[in-house]
Amino acid sequence: MEEENQNPPETGITVEHDPVGQKFTAEVDGKTNVLAYTEVNDTWDIFEVAVDEGVRGRGIGEQLALAAFRHAVQHNIKIIPSCPYIKDAFLKKYPEFKEITTNSFY
């Protein structure tokens, strides 16, 4: 499993990338939090960001999304923002990532 650790100093959250499982994960207080995607033709459909209720409000979803989008930029991957959090909150806060979004795998 390829690991891509991103540990922003402001949060202390470590994000790992599992390309085989098509997900990014962050373990926080023993809880696994996940950003899940499906990959087709160098395009990811990010369809879910799931943060455990007990650790919400700590920026975990944002850190998962930042790791995924940064990876996508580095590897010329397009993103379909199917997940409501990505579409309605994350991309509004980080409009610089809109240029890598698309509506289709093709």
C-alpha positions, 0 to 999 in steps of 0.5 A: 500500500502506497502511503502519502502522509500529510501532516499539517502542523496546525492540526496534527492529523496524519492522512494516508492514501490507499490507492488500492482501496481508493480512499484517504484515511485519518485515524483520530482518537482511535476513530477511522475517518475516510474520503472515498473515491472511484477512479476511472480514466485518471479521474476520481469521483469523490463520493463520500467524506465520512468523519466519525461523530465523536471527532467532528469539528476538528477539520478532519474532513478538510484535511482528507479533502486537501490531501486528495486534491493535492495528490490529484494536482500532483498526478494530473487527476481530474475530480468529480465532486459528487460528495455534498461536502466537497461540492458545497463547502470544500470547493467554496473555501478552496476555489483554486481546486475548481480548475481540476474538477469535471462532471464526467469520467470521459 
